[in-house]
Amino acid sequence: MTQYSLLAVFFWLNVLCFDIRETFVKEKLPSELKSKKKFKFYCLYAWGCPLLVSVVTILADTILEDEMHWKPGLGKQEGVCWFQKNNCDSGK
């Protein structure tokens, strides 16, 4: 849930940046039509992409065997990193 929430926040920030850019670039579509379609697209993007990433992470965590390198190991150890410790310290 934490992963999904944080990803959704970043995706909504991305939507805001894109929308600010669109404010300065004039388009020829009517504003009502444009705003309804844009809002649906923004919702699909900002809620759907984090959901897709979270589902893939959950599936990888439940399906892959413990010895596999790509298994995230979410919640296995406490600390700063959400992922299993050996995955976080790979650069050391």
Z-matrix of the N, CA and C atoms (Angstrom, degrees):
N
C 1 1.441
C 2 1.539 1 110.35
N 3 1.313 2 116.09 1 -38.87
C 4 1.459 3 119.97 2 178.66
C 5 1.521 4 111.12 3 -65.16
N 6 1.316 5 116.17 4 -43.00
C 7 1.456 6 119.90 5 178.89
C 8 1.528 7 110.34 6 -61.13
N 9 1.317 8 116.96 7 -46.43
C 10 1.465 9 120.82 8 179.96
C 11 1.526 10 111.06 9 -61.93
N 12 1.316 11 117.21 10 -44.00
C 13 1.466 12 120.90 11 -178.24
C 14 1.522 13 111.74 12 -63.03
N 15 1.322 14 116.76 13 -45.88
C 16 1.463 15 119.69 14 -179.83
C 17 1.526 16 112.01 15 -67.30
N 18 1.324 17 116.62 16 -38.58
C 19 1.457 18 119.00 17 176.47
C 20 1.525 19 111.09 18 -64.37
N 21 1.334 20 117.11 19 -40.86
C 22 1.456 21 120.59 20 178.77
C 23 1.520 22 111.18 21 -62.55
N 24 1.323 23 117.51 22 -39.26
C 25 1.465 24 120.60 23 177.46
C 26 1.525 25 110.31 24 -60.83
N 27 1.321 26 117.45 25 -45.95
C 28 1.459 27 120.11 26 -178.93
C 29 1.529 28 111.54 27 -67.87
N 30 1.322 29 117.58 28 -37.32
C 31 1.454 30 119.75 29 177.47
C 32 1.530 31 111.23 30 -67.31
N 33 1.347 32 117.90 31 -37.22
C 34 1.465 33 119.88 32 176.77
C 35 1.525 34 110.43 33 -68.56
N 36 1.323 35 118.16 34 -34.64
C 37 1.468 36 120.14 35 174.16
C 38 1.524 37 110.50 36 -63.23
N 39 1.311 38 116.13 37 -37.91
C 40 1.452 39 120.61 38 176.14
C 41 1.531 40 110.62 39 -63.69
N 42 1.323 41 117.30 40 -40.69
C 43 1.466 42 121.98 41 176.90
C 44 1.524 43 110.28 42 -62.06
N 45 1.331 44 116.93 43 -43.66
C 46 1.462 45 120.02 44 179.37
C 47 1.529 46 111.45 45 -61.72
N 48 1.312 47 116.77 46 -43.56
C 49 1.465 48 119.91 47 178.46
C 50 1.525 49 111.10 48 -62.79
N 51 1.302 50 117.02 49 -43.06
C 52 1.452 51 120.68 50 178.84
C 53 1.529 52 110.68 51 -64.42
N 54 1.332 53 117.55 52 -40.76
C 55 1.453 54 121.38 53 -179.40
C 56 1.537 55 111.41 54 -67.47
N 57 1.315 56 116.89 55 -36.60
C 58 1.466 57 120.03 56 175.75
C 59 1.522 58 109.72 57 -64.25
N 60 1.303 59 116.68 58 -41.11
C 61 1.465 60 120.51 59 176.61
C 62 1.518 61 110.31 60 -60.98
N 63 1.327 62 117.13 61 -44.26
C 64 1.460 63 121.41 62 -179.94
C 65 1.526 64 111.93 63 -64.24
N 66 1.313 65 117.50 64 -27.17
C 67 1.460 66 121.18 65 178.49
C 68 1.524 67 110.82 66 -64.71
N 69 1.315 68 116.15 67 -36.13
C 70 1.456 69 120.26 68 -177.92
C 71 1.524 70 113.20 69 -86.17
N 72 1.329 71 117.44 70 -16.71
C 73 1.459 72 121.50 71 177.47
C 74 1.521 73 107.21 72 -102.14
N 75 1.305 74 117.10 73 117.34
C 76 1.467 75 121.55 74 -176.49
C 77 1.533 76 110.22 75 -78.07
N 78 1.338 77 115.46 76 133.08
C 79 1.460 78 121.30 77 175.73
C 80 1.515 79 109.02 78 -115.28
N 81 1.311 80 117.34 79 162.57
C 82 1.453 81 121.18 80 -176.59
C 83 1.515 82 113.51 81 -97.92
N 84 1.326 83 119.33 82 5.16
C 85 1.460 84 121.82 83 177.98
C 86 1.526 85 109.99 84 -77.71
N 87 1.336 86 117.34 85 148.56
C 88 1.471 87 119.30 86 174.16
C 89 1.525 88 110.17 87 -61.48
N 90 1.315 89 117.27 88 143.15
C 91 1.463 90 121.04 89 -173.00
C 92 1.528 91 112.61 90 -65.17
N 93 1.342 92 119.29 91 -35.76
C 94 1.468 93 121.15 92 179.31
C 95 1.518 94 110.83 93 -65.19
N 96 1.312 95 115.83 94 -49.29
C 97 1.463 96 120.28 95 179.88
C 98 1.516 97 110.27 96 -62.94
N 99 1.307 98 115.29 97 -42.96
C 100 1.457 99 120.36 98 -178.80
C 101 1.530 100 111.48 99 -63.95
N 102 1.324 101 117.99 100 -43.18
C 103 1.459 102 120.25 101 -175.82
C 104 1.520 103 112.36 102 -70.56
N 105 1.332 104 118.04 103 -36.36
C 106 1.472 105 120.02 104 178.29
C 107 1.521 106 111.19 105 -66.86
N 108 1.316 107 116.68 106 -45.52
C 109 1.464 108 120.23 107 179.92
C 110 1.526 109 111.27 108 -67.46
N 111 1.332 110 115.14 109 -40.62
C 112 1.457 111 118.42 110 -179.94
C 113 1.515 112 111.54 111 -63.85
N 114 1.325 113 117.54 112 -42.09
C 115 1.458 114 119.72 113 -179.19
C 116 1.525 115 111.06 114 -63.69
N 117 1.322 116 117.63 115 -42.03
C 118 1.474 117 120.37 116 177.61
C 119 1.522 118 110.87 117 -62.88
N 120 1.319 119 116.32 118 -42.65
C 121 1.461 120 119.71 119 178.39
C 122 1.520 121 111.07 120 -65.73
N 123 1.322 122 117.15 121 -43.57
C 124 1.459 123 120.79 122 178.81
C 125 1.525 124 111.33 123 -60.02
N 126 1.328 125 117.21 124 -44.31
C 127 1.475 126 120.41 125 178.71
C 128 1.520 127 111.31 126 -63.06
N 129 1.330 128 115.72 127 -44.20
C 130 1.464 129 119.42 128 179.08
C 131 1.524 130 110.78 129 -61.39
N 132 1.310 131 116.48 130 -42.95
C 133 1.461 132 121.29 131 -179.86
C 134 1.527 133 111.89 132 -68.48
N 135 1.340 134 116.38 133 -50.23
C 136 1.465 135 120.36 134 -171.22
C 137 1.519 136 113.76 135 -76.89
N 138 1.324 137 118.88 136 -23.19
C 139 1.466 138 120.87 137 175.55
C 140 1.524 139 111.64 138 -101.17
N 141 1.339 140 116.60 139 -30.93
C 142 1.462 141 120.27 140 -175.68
C 143 1.518 142 114.20 141 -76.11
N 144 1.328 143 117.08 142 -44.11
C 145 1.468 144 119.65 143 -179.10
C 146 1.530 145 112.77 144 -63.01
N 147 1.344 146 119.17 145 -45.62
C 148 1.468 147 118.04 146 175.78
C 149 1.529 148 112.49 147 -62.90
N 150 1.337 149 116.53 148 -34.75
C 151 1.459 150 119.49 149 177.38
C 152 1.521 151 110.73 150 -64.18
N 153 1.324 152 116.70 151 -42.94
C 154 1.459 153 121.02 152 178.60
C 155 1.529 154 111.33 153 -61.77
N 156 1.318 155 117.20 154 -45.59
C 157 1.475 156 121.10 155 179.15
C 158 1.527 157 110.44 156 -63.32
N 159 1.329 158 117.08 157 -41.89
C 160 1.470 159 120.81 158 -179.71
C 161 1.518 160 111.92 159 -66.77
N 162 1.328 161 117.17 160 -39.77
C 163 1.465 162 120.53 161 178.49
C 164 1.526 163 110.53 162 -64.90
N 165 1.326 164 116.78 163 -42.96
C 166 1.469 165 120.16 164 177.90
C 167 1.528 166 110.22 165 -62.61
N 168 1.320 167 117.71 166 -40.81
C 169 1.467 168 121.38 167 178.63
C 170 1.522 169 111.02 168 -64.47
N 171 1.329 170 117.09 169 -44.23
C 172 1.470 171 120.53 170 179.42
C 173 1.521 172 110.86 171 -64.73
N 174 1.327 173 116.72 172 -42.95
C 175 1.467 174 119.57 173 178.07
C 176 1.523 175 111.37 174 -62.98
N 177 1.318 176 117.26 175 -42.85
C 178 1.468 177 120.14 176 178.46
C 179 1.517 178 110.68 177 -63.64
N 180 1.322 179 117.36 178 -36.47
C 181 1.463 180 120.94 179 -178.65
C 182 1.519 181 112.02 180 -72.15
N 183 1.330 182 117.77 181 -31.53
C 184 1.460 183 120.29 182 -177.76
C 185 1.522 184 113.37 183 -93.04
N 186 1.322 185 117.90 184 -31.82
C 187 1.469 186 120.48 185 -174.21
C 188 1.528 187 112.46 186 -88.02
N 189 1.322 188 117.13 187 -42.23
C 190 1.462 189 119.82 188 -175.59
C 191 1.522 190 111.14 189 -69.68
N 192 1.316 191 115.23 190 148.81
C 193 1.461 192 120.76 191 178.92
C 194 1.530 193 110.14 192 -74.24
N 195 1.335 194 116.17 193 157.83
C 196 1.467 195 121.26 194 -175.77
C 197 1.525 196 113.34 195 -61.35
N 198 1.302 197 118.33 196 -29.77
C 199 1.460 198 121.28 197 -176.39
C 200 1.522 199 112.84 198 -80.72
N 201 1.313 200 118.35 199 -11.65
C 202 1.460 201 121.42 200 -175.34
C 203 1.532 202 110.30 201 -71.65
N 204 1.315 203 115.43 202 141.15
C 205 1.464 204 122.17 203 -177.07
C 206 1.528 205 112.15 204 -67.21
N 207 1.322 206 119.00 205 -32.96
C 208 1.463 207 122.54 206 -173.85
C 209 1.516 208 114.01 207 -87.73
N 210 1.325 209 119.02 208 0.60
C 211 1.460 210 121.11 209 178.52
C 212 1.522 211 109.26 210 -72.27
N 213 1.353 212 118.25 211 124.82
C 214 1.466 213 119.99 212 -175.89
C 215 1.524 214 113.84 213 -66.76
N 216 1.326 215 119.29 214 -35.59
C 217 1.459 216 121.15 215 -179.57
C 218 1.519 217 112.29 216 66.85
N 219 1.313 218 117.41 217 43.71
C 220 1.465 219 121.19 218 -178.11
C 221 1.521 220 110.89 219 -64.95
N 222 1.311 221 115.91 220 132.75
C 223 1.459 222 121.95 221 176.24
C 224 1.511 223 115.16 222 73.70
N 225 1.309 224 118.73 223 11.55
C 226 1.462 225 121.38 224 -179.04
C 227 1.531 226 112.03 225 -75.53
N 228 1.325 227 116.71 226 -34.57
C 229 1.461 228 120.97 227 -178.63
C 230 1.515 229 109.08 228 -134.88
N 231 1.314 230 115.26 229 149.41
C 232 1.460 231 119.42 230 176.62
C 233 1.522 232 109.67 231 -85.47
N 234 1.283 233 115.92 232 158.59
C 235 1.450 234 120.26 233 178.73
C 236 1.510 235 110.73 234 141.77
N 237 1.312 236 115.47 235 -164.13
C 238 1.451 237 121.19 236 -176.47
C 239 1.522 238 111.31 237 -71.57
N 240 1.293 239 117.02 238 -40.29
C 241 1.456 240 121.48 239 -174.95
C 242 1.526 241 110.60 240 -85.32
N 243 1.335 242 116.60 241 139.50
C 244 1.459 243 120.05 242 178.90
C 245 1.515 244 111.04 243 -79.22
N 246 1.325 245 115.52 244 -24.70
C 247 1.440 246 119.65 245 -176.96
C 248 1.524 247 109.99 246 -88.28
N 249 1.316 248 115.31 247 166.95
C 250 1.458 249 120.39 248 -179.91
C 251 1.525 250 109.37 249 -57.82
N 252 1.336 251 116.82 250 143.44
C 253 1.466 252 122.29 251 -170.84
C 254 1.526 253 113.36 252 -57.21
N 255 1.324 254 118.87 253 -40.68
C 256 1.450 255 119.29 254 -177.74
C 257 1.532 256 111.82 255 -67.00
N 258 1.327 257 118.40 256 -23.42
C 259 1.462 258 120.99 257 175.52
C 260 1.521 259 111.04 258 -77.92
N 261 1.335 260 117.83 259 -30.80
C 262 1.471 261 121.27 260 -177.94
C 263 1.508 262 112.18 261 -77.55
N 264 1.306 263 117.28 262 -33.91
C 265 1.459 264 121.56 263 -175.66
C 266 1.514 265 112.23 264 -98.11
N 267 1.332 266 117.36 265 30.02
C 268 1.460 267 119.24 266 -176.13
C 269 1.524 268 112.79 267 -67.21
N 270 1.358 269 117.42 268 -22.77
C 271 1.454 270 120.07 269 -179.41
C 272 1.505 271 113.97 270 -83.07
N 273 1.330 272 118.56 271 -8.62
C 274 1.466 273 121.34 272 -177.05
C 275 1.506 274 111.68 273 -92.36
